Each structure stands twice: as C-alpha cells, then as structure tokens.
C-alpha cells in the first residue's frame, strides 16, 4: 500500500479551503517517470536546482570519461545510472524542494491511492481540530473500566496522522 508524506504550504490567506487545496502529498517509493524522462520529470515538478545539478553532474562525468580515454559506450550507462538514482530518490528530491519553499511536513498517511490517502488525512486532521477544541472546553470522560472515584485518564497524544508517528508533526 502506498505511503504518502503530507506537506503544508506557508499560509497566504485566512481562507482554510484555499489553504488546504495547496497541500502536497508526496508518494514514497520508486518513480518510473523520473527514471525514464529524468530532465522532463524535474521540469514538470519545477525542480530547477535539481535539474541544474543533474545536468552538471552528467556533463562532468561525461567530460571526465572522455578525458580518461574510456570508451564512448560508457556515457549512456552513466546517464542510465543517474536516471536510476533520480527514480530512486525522486520522493526525497520533491520533499527537499518543498522544504526549501517553506512547506511544513505534517506527517505520513497510508492509502490505496492518492484520493483515499487525502481523505484519510483530512478526516484525521479535522478530528484532531475538534478533539483539541473539545478537550480545552471539558475534561476527558472517564472510561467505564476505571474504578469508581479514580482520576480521569489524560487525552491520547494527537501528533500521529496515519499509521506512523512523526517527531516533527504538529499537534
């Protein structure tokens, strides 16, 4: 089942619907398009610095191979290996780009596809907001299994979105 990291953009306005529409969900795992069409994939996701670094690295390695007098057939292998690396690290590259632009990592969510992951995340996000306002207004209810006269249990922590806890996640 795919795992997504959720990134919240910097706040531009007070409208919550417009703000939540700009949330980014980055799927973890291998990206085939990043392997097959690396420079175009980087352009599509507006990864300008990553594209420049990729082209400089590819050009530098090709220049070094020619300077050493190695066979010209090594060039396509170098390009393939760099594209393979881009396919493997595509999620990390996107997360790095979002962090540079001021997006905040809210946590991790799991879902069969992006729509289900978004729904699961926003359901939990809305419930977290309701729980925090409710707990501020009234103390948590006692469990029916607590002995009579015992103190109520503290509310469970709310820094988990999805199945995996994130130390950087906001409550």
ChimeraX commands (.cxc) that place a marker at each C-alpha (Angstrom):
marker #1 position 0.00,0.00,0.00 radius 0.5
marker #1 position 1.45,3.41,-0.94 radius 0.5
marker #1 position 2.76,5.72,1.77 radius 0.5
marker #1 position 2.49,9.50,1.37 radius 0.5
marker #1 position 4.08,12.34,3.28 radius 0.5
marker #1 position 1.89,15.41,3.75 radius 0.5
marker #1 position 3.30,18.92,3.39 radius 0.5
marker #1 position 1.52,22.13,4.39 radius 0.5
marker #1 position 2.40,25.31,2.48 radius 0.5
marker #1 position 3.11,28.62,4.16 radius 0.5
marker #1 position -0.13,30.45,5.00 radius 0.5
marker #1 position -1.09,33.13,2.44 radius 0.5
marker #1 position -4.62,33.97,3.48 radius 0.5
marker #1 position -7.18,33.16,6.12 radius 0.5
marker #1 position -9.40,31.04,3.84 radius 0.5
marker #1 position -8.94,27.45,5.07 radius 0.5
marker #1 position -10.34,25.79,1.93 radius 0.5
marker #1 position -7.92,27.62,-0.37 radius 0.5
marker #1 position -5.09,26.81,2.02 radius 0.5
marker #1 position -5.86,23.10,2.22 radius 0.5
marker #1 position -6.14,22.89,-1.58 radius 0.5
marker #1 position -2.42,23.70,-1.75 radius 0.5
marker #1 position -1.34,20.80,0.50 radius 0.5
marker #1 position 1.15,18.47,-1.21 radius 0.5
marker #1 position 1.08,14.69,-0.90 radius 0.5
marker #1 position 4.37,13.06,-1.92 radius 0.5
marker #1 position 4.26,9.31,-2.59 radius 0.5
marker #1 position 7.17,7.37,-1.19 radius 0.5
marker #1 position 8.83,4.79,-3.40 radius 0.5
marker #1 position 10.23,4.42,-6.90 radius 0.5
marker #1 position 9.07,6.84,-9.63 radius 0.5
marker #1 position 9.18,5.36,-13.13 radius 0.5
marker #1 position 8.78,8.69,-14.91 radius 0.5
marker #1 position 11.79,10.05,-13.05 radius 0.5
marker #1 position 13.80,7.11,-14.39 radius 0.5
marker #1 position 12.54,7.23,-17.98 radius 0.5
marker #1 position 12.40,11.01,-18.55 radius 0.5
marker #1 position 14.56,12.48,-15.78 radius 0.5
marker #1 position 15.05,16.04,-17.06 radius 0.5
marker #1 position 11.41,16.39,-18.16 radius 0.5
marker #1 position 10.19,14.96,-14.84 radius 0.5
marker #1 position 12.28,17.55,-13.00 radius 0.5
marker #1 position 10.91,20.33,-15.22 radius 0.5
marker #1 position 7.34,19.14,-14.62 radius 0.5
marker #1 position 7.83,19.37,-10.85 radius 0.5
marker #1 position 9.72,22.68,-11.15 radius 0.5
marker #1 position 12.91,21.33,-9.65 radius 0.5
marker #1 position 15.26,23.89,-11.18 radius 0.5
marker #1 position 18.19,23.39,-8.82 radius 0.5
marker #1 position 17.94,19.61,-9.07 radius 0.5
marker #1 position 17.85,19.80,-12.88 radius 0.5
marker #1 position 20.93,22.04,-12.97 radius 0.5
marker #1 position 22.76,19.70,-10.59 radius 0.5
marker #1 position 21.73,16.66,-12.68 radius 0.5
marker #1 position 22.94,18.25,-15.94 radius 0.5
marker #1 position 26.21,19.45,-14.38 radius 0.5
marker #1 position 26.85,16.03,-12.89 radius 0.5
marker #1 position 26.06,14.27,-16.16 radius 0.5
marker #1 position 28.25,16.67,-18.13 radius 0.5
marker #1 position 31.09,16.45,-15.62 radius 0.5
marker #1 position 31.12,12.66,-15.57 radius 0.5
marker #1 position 30.95,12.50,-19.38 radius 0.5
marker #1 position 33.81,15.01,-19.66 radius 0.5
marker #1 position 35.84,13.00,-17.13 radius 0.5
marker #1 position 35.28,9.76,-19.02 radius 0.5
marker #1 position 36.38,11.35,-22.31 radius 0.5
marker #1 position 39.41,12.88,-20.62 radius 0.5
marker #1 position 40.41,9.46,-19.29 radius 0.5
marker #1 position 40.02,7.98,-22.76 radius 0.5
marker #1 position 37.33,5.48,-21.82 radius 0.5
marker #1 position 35.09,4.04,-24.48 radius 0.5
marker #1 position 32.18,6.25,-25.62 radius 0.5
marker #1 position 29.72,3.48,-24.73 radius 0.5
marker #1 position 30.16,4.34,-21.03 radius 0.5
marker #1 position 28.24,7.62,-21.48 radius 0.5
marker #1 position 24.78,6.04,-21.85 radius 0.5
marker #1 position 25.47,3.82,-18.84 radius 0.5
marker #1 position 26.34,6.86,-16.76 radius 0.5
marker #1 position 23.13,8.58,-17.90 radius 0.5
marker #1 position 21.12,5.45,-17.07 radius 0.5
marker #1 position 22.67,5.16,-13.61 radius 0.5
marker #1 position 22.00,8.82,-12.84 radius 0.5
marker #1 position 18.40,8.40,-14.04 radius 0.5
marker #1 position 18.07,5.29,-11.88 radius 0.5
marker #1 position 19.31,7.30,-8.91 radius 0.5
marker #1 position 16.77,10.04,-9.73 radius 0.5
marker #1 position 13.99,7.41,-9.87 radius 0.5
marker #1 position 15.01,6.01,-6.50 radius 0.5
marker #1 position 15.38,9.41,-4.81 radius 0.5
marker #1 position 12.53,11.25,-6.57 radius 0.5
marker #1 position 10.41,11.45,-3.41 radius 0.5
marker #1 position 13.31,12.83,-1.40 radius 0.5
marker #1 position 14.04,15.40,-4.11 radius 0.5
marker #1 position 10.43,16.59,-4.04 radius 0.5
marker #1 position 10.43,16.78,-0.23 radius 0.5
marker #1 position 13.68,18.76,-0.31 radius 0.5
marker #1 position 12.16,21.20,-2.83 radius 0.5
marker #1 position 9.04,21.64,-0.67 radius 0.5
marker #1 position 11.16,22.23,2.44 radius 0.5
marker #1 position 13.15,24.93,0.60 radius 0.5
marker #1 position 9.88,26.65,-0.30 radius 0.5
marker #1 position 8.75,26.73,3.34 radius 0.5
marker #1 position 6.34,23.78,3.34 radius 0.5
marker #1 position 5.96,22.05,6.70 radius 0.5
marker #1 position 5.96,18.26,6.95 radius 0.5
marker #1 position 2.74,17.33,8.79 radius 0.5
marker #1 position 3.17,13.57,8.84 radius 0.5
marker #1 position 2.63,10.34,6.99 radius 0.5
marker #1 position -0.57,8.78,5.70 radius 0.5
marker #1 position -1.23,5.42,4.01 radius 0.5
marker #1 position -3.86,4.76,1.36 radius 0.5
marker #1 position -4.54,2.58,-1.68 radius 0.5
marker #1 position -4.32,5.68,-3.91 radius 0.5
marker #1 position -3.94,9.43,-3.58 radius 0.5
marker #1 position -7.67,10.12,-3.17 radius 0.5
marker #1 position -8.03,7.67,-0.29 radius 0.5
marker #1 position -4.85,8.97,1.37 radius 0.5
marker #1 position -6.10,12.56,1.11 radius 0.5
marker #1 position -9.49,11.62,2.55 radius 0.5
marker #1 position -7.86,9.68,5.40 radius 0.5
marker #1 position -5.52,12.55,6.19 radius 0.5
marker #1 position -8.17,15.28,6.16 radius 0.5
marker #1 position -10.59,13.15,8.20 radius 0.5
marker #1 position -7.90,12.78,10.86 radius 0.5
marker #1 position -6.92,16.43,10.56 radius 0.5
marker #1 position -10.50,17.63,11.09 radius 0.5
marker #1 position -11.00,15.24,14.02 radius 0.5
marker #1 position -7.77,16.49,15.59 radius 0.5
marker #1 position -9.07,20.05,15.47 radius 0.5
marker #1 position -12.39,19.03,17.01 radius 0.5
marker #1 position -10.68,16.97,19.69 radius 0.5
marker #1 position -8.38,19.84,20.67 radius 0.5
marker #1 position -11.28,22.32,20.97 radius 0.5
marker #1 position -13.42,19.81,22.86 radius 0.5
marker #1 position -10.65,18.85,25.28 radius 0.5
marker #1 position -9.99,22.51,26.05 radius 0.5
marker #1 position -13.65,23.02,26.96 radius 0.5
marker #1 position -14.23,19.92,29.07 radius 0.5
marker #1 position -12.10,17.28,30.78 radius 0.5
marker #1 position -11.89,13.84,29.16 radius 0.5
marker #1 position -14.64,11.42,30.09 radius 0.5
marker #1 position -13.87,8.56,32.45 radius 0.5
marker #1 position -13.70,5.08,30.98 radius 0.5
marker #1 position -16.33,2.55,32.11 radius 0.5
marker #1 position -13.42,0.28,33.11 radius 0.5
marker #1 position -11.94,2.80,35.54 radius 0.5
marker #1 position -12.59,2.13,39.22 radius 0.5
marker #1 position -15.15,4.46,40.78 radius 0.5
marker #1 position -13.65,7.69,42.14 radius 0.5
marker #1 position -10.41,7.42,40.12 radius 0.5
marker #1 position -8.98,10.38,38.23 radius 0.5
marker #1 position -9.80,10.55,34.50 radius 0.5
marker #1 position -7.14,9.42,32.05 radius 0.5
marker #1 position -5.22,12.03,30.08 radius 0.5
marker #1 position -6.22,12.53,26.45 radius 0.5
marker #1 position -4.18,10.49,23.95 radius 0.5
marker #1 position -1.45,12.35,22.07 radius 0.5
marker #1 position -2.60,13.90,18.79 radius 0.5
marker #1 position 0.69,14.10,16.90 radius 0.5
marker #1 position 0.01,10.99,14.80 radius 0.5
marker #1 position -1.55,11.26,11.35 radius 0.5
marker #1 position -1.98,7.95,9.54 radius 0.5
marker #1 position -0.14,4.92,10.81 radius 0.5
marker #1 position 3.34,6.23,11.55 radius 0.5
marker #1 position 4.29,8.82,14.19 radius 0.5
marker #1 position 6.35,11.80,13.02 radius 0.5
marker #1 position 8.51,13.65,15.54 radius 0.5
marker #1 position 8.18,16.90,13.51 radius 0.5
marker #1 position 4.37,16.65,13.21 radius 0.5
marker #1 position 2.25,19.41,14.71 radius 0.5
marker #1 position -0.43,18.71,17.28 radius 0.5
marker link #1:1,2 radius 0.2
marker link #1:2,3 radius 0.2
marker link #1:3,4 radius 0.2
marker link #1:4,5 radius 0.2
marker link #1:5,6 radius 0.2
marker link #1:6,7 radius 0.2
marker link #1:7,8 radius 0.2
marker link #1:8,9 radius 0.2
marker link #1:9,10 radius 0.2
marker link #1:10,11 radius 0.2
marker link #1:11,12 radius 0.2
marker link #1:12,13 radius 0.2
marker link #1:13,14 radius 0.2
marker link #1:14,15 radius 0.2
marker link #1:15,16 radius 0.2
marker link #1:16,17 radius 0.2
marker link #1:17,18 radius 0.2
marker link #1:18,19 radius 0.2
marker link #1:19,20 radius 0.2
marker link #1:20,21 radius 0.2
marker link #1:21,22 radius 0.2
marker link #1:22,23 radius 0.2
marker link #1:23,24 radius 0.2
marker link #1:24,25 radius 0.2
marker link #1:25,26 radius 0.2
marker link #1:26,27 radius 0.2
marker link #1:27,28 radius 0.2
marker link #1:28,29 radius 0.2
marker link #1:29,30 radius 0.2
marker link #1:30,31 radius 0.2
marker link #1:31,32 radius 0.2
marker link #1:32,33 radius 0.2
marker link #1:33,34 radius 0.2
marker link #1:34,35 radius 0.2
marker link #1:35,36 radius 0.2
marker link #1:36,37 radius 0.2
marker link #1:37,38 radius 0.2
marker link #1:38,39 radius 0.2
marker link #1:39,40 radius 0.2
marker link #1:40,41 radius 0.2
marker link #1:41,42 radius 0.2
marker link #1:42,43 radius 0.2
marker link #1:43,44 radius 0.2
marker link #1:44,45 radius 0.2
marker link #1:45,46 radius 0.2
marker link #1:46,47 radius 0.2
marker link #1:47,48 radius 0.2
marker link #1:48,49 radius 0.2
marker link #1:49,50 radius 0.2
marker link #1:50,51 radius 0.2
marker link #1:51,52 radius 0.2
marker link #1:52,53 radius 0.2
marker link #1:53,54 radius 0.2
marker link #1:54,55 radius 0.2
marker link #1:55,56 radius 0.2
marker link #1:56,57 radius 0.2
marker link #1:57,58 radius 0.2
marker link #1:58,59 radius 0.2
marker link #1:59,60 radius 0.2
marker link #1:60,61 radius 0.2
marker link #1:61,62 radius 0.2
marker link #1:62,63 radius 0.2
marker link #1:63,64 radius 0.2
marker link #1:64,65 radius 0.2
marker link #1:65,66 radius 0.2
marker link #1:66,67 radius 0.2
marker link #1:67,68 radius 0.2
marker link #1:68,69 radius 0.2
marker link #1:69,70 radius 0.2
marker link #1:70,71 radius 0.2
marker link #1:71,72 radius 0.2
marker link #1:72,73 radius 0.2
marker link #1:73,74 radius 0.2
marker link #1:74,75 radius 0.2
marker link #1:75,76 radius 0.2
marker link #1:76,77 radius 0.2
marker link #1:77,78 radius 0.2
marker link #1:78,79 radius 0.2
marker link #1:79,80 radius 0.2
marker link #1:80,81 radius 0.2
marker link #1:81,82 radius 0.2
marker link #1:82,83 radius 0.2
marker link #1:83,84 radius 0.2
marker link #1:84,85 radius 0.2
marker link #1:85,86 radius 0.2
marker link #1:86,87 radius 0.2
marker link #1:87,88 radius 0.2
marker link #1:88,89 radius 0.2
marker link #1:89,90 radius 0.2
marker link #1:90,91 radius 0.2
marker link #1:91,92 radius 0.2
marker link #1:92,93 radius 0.2
marker link #1:93,94 radius 0.2
marker link #1:94,95 radius 0.2
marker link #1:95,96 radius 0.2
marker link #1:96,97 radius 0.2
marker link #1:97,98 radius 0.2
marker link #1:98,99 radius 0.2
marker link #1:99,100 radius 0.2
marker link #1:100,101 radius 0.2
marker link #1:101,102 radius 0.2
marker link #1:102,103 radius 0.2
marker link #1:103,104 radius 0.2
marker link #1:104,105 radius 0.2
marker link #1:105,106 radius 0.2
marker link #1:106,107 radius 0.2
marker link #1:107,108 radius 0.2
marker link #1:108,109 radius 0.2
marker link #1:109,110 radius 0.2
marker link #1:110,111 radius 0.2
marker link #1:111,112 radius 0.2
marker link #1:112,113 radius 0.2
marker link #1:113,114 radius 0.2
marker link #1:114,115 radius 0.2
marker link #1:115,116 radius 0.2
marker link #1:116,117 radius 0.2
marker link #1:117,118 radius 0.2
marker link #1:118,119 radius 0.2
marker link #1:119,120 radius 0.2
marker link #1:120,121 radius 0.2
marker link #1:121,122 radius 0.2
marker link #1:122,123 radius 0.2
marker link #1:123,124 radius 0.2
marker link #1:124,125 radius 0.2
marker link #1:125,126 radius 0.2
marker link #1:126,127 radius 0.2
marker link #1:127,128 radius 0.2
marker link #1:128,129 radius 0.2
marker link #1:129,130 radius 0.2
marker link #1:130,131 radius 0.2
marker link #1:131,132 radius 0.2
marker link #1:132,133 radius 0.2
marker link #1:133,134 radius 0.2
marker link #1:134,135 radius 0.2
marker link #1:135,136 radius 0.2
marker link #1:136,137 radius 0.2
marker link #1:137,138 radius 0.2
marker link #1:138,139 radius 0.2
marker link #1:139,140 radius 0.2
marker link #1:140,141 radius 0.2
marker link #1:141,142 radius 0.2
marker link #1:142,143 radius 0.2
marker link #1:143,144 radius 0.2
marker link #1:144,145 radius 0.2
marker link #1:145,146 radius 0.2
marker link #1:146,147 radius 0.2
marker link #1:147,148 radius 0.2
marker link #1:148,149 radius 0.2
marker link #1:149,150 radius 0.2
marker link #1:150,151 radius 0.2
marker link #1:151,152 radius 0.2
marker link #1:152,153 radius 0.2
marker link #1:153,154 radius 0.2
marker link #1:154,155 radius 0.2
marker link #1:155,156 radius 0.2
marker link #1:156,157 radius 0.2
marker link #1:157,158 radius 0.2
marker link #1:158,159 radius 0.2
marker link #1:159,160 radius 0.2
marker link #1:160,161 radius 0.2
marker link #1:161,162 radius 0.2
marker link #1:162,163 radius 0.2
marker link #1:163,164 radius 0.2
marker link #1:164,165 radius 0.2
marker link #1:165,166 radius 0.2
marker link #1:166,167 radius 0.2
marker link #1:167,168 radius 0.2
marker link #1:168,169 radius 0.2
marker link #1:169,170 radius 0.2
marker link #1:170,171 radius 0.2
view
